[in-house]
Amino acid sequence: MPAPVAPLVGFVLGVLFAWAASGGLARGSSRPLVIVAAFGLLVYAPIAAYFIAASPDWAWAYLLDARRLTSALGFAVVLLAAASVPMGLLAGSRPAAARRIHVLVRIAAVPTLLALAFLALAFRRLEVDGSYAQFHGDFGTRPVAGSPLGWALLWMFAVLGIAVAWTLRSLRVLSTGAQRD
């Protein structure tokens, strides 16, 4: 996942999780926050970290030379990505508890549009696997499709999709269980 969009996508996932946990949030349960924080720390942060560590120039869409960046910047992005998921849940908790879906959509709209705009503008850059020097020197690059980076993207997005589905289901079960209590 490109580093600039990781916190934005994490925030939107948190808002989605708030919608799924609306029943538990309405009753003031802290369990949804614990589940979502665990998701952010155990699933989302490692996915963001993998691309920053394994293919840093691609993760920054060849806008920054990763060799010149401090490792603290990548670490900060990973921490922000991990924290963005529970922040999205917290931002959407009141509207979700009140079942005000239109407010949740508005909360998620700006980060969604920013992430989509970045991906649209950087699409041609993200199609290529190589280093910063190769990309800007126009030599030695290869398409992401079929490359180890491409396979890693497929694998990580599959893991992310399964983890999001499982988390949504867990929050729904917790939410309906909270409504019955």
Secondary structure, DSSP 8 states (H G I E B T S, - for coil): --GGGHHHHHHHHHHHHHHHTHHHHHTT-SHHHHHHHHHIIIIIHHHHHHHHHHSHHHHTTTSS-GGGS-HHHHHHHHHHHHHHHHHHHHHHHHHHHTT-HHHHHHHHHHHHHHHHHHHHHTHHHHTEES-HHHHHHT-S-EESTTSHHHHHHHHHHHHHHHHHHHHHHHHHHHHHHHHH-
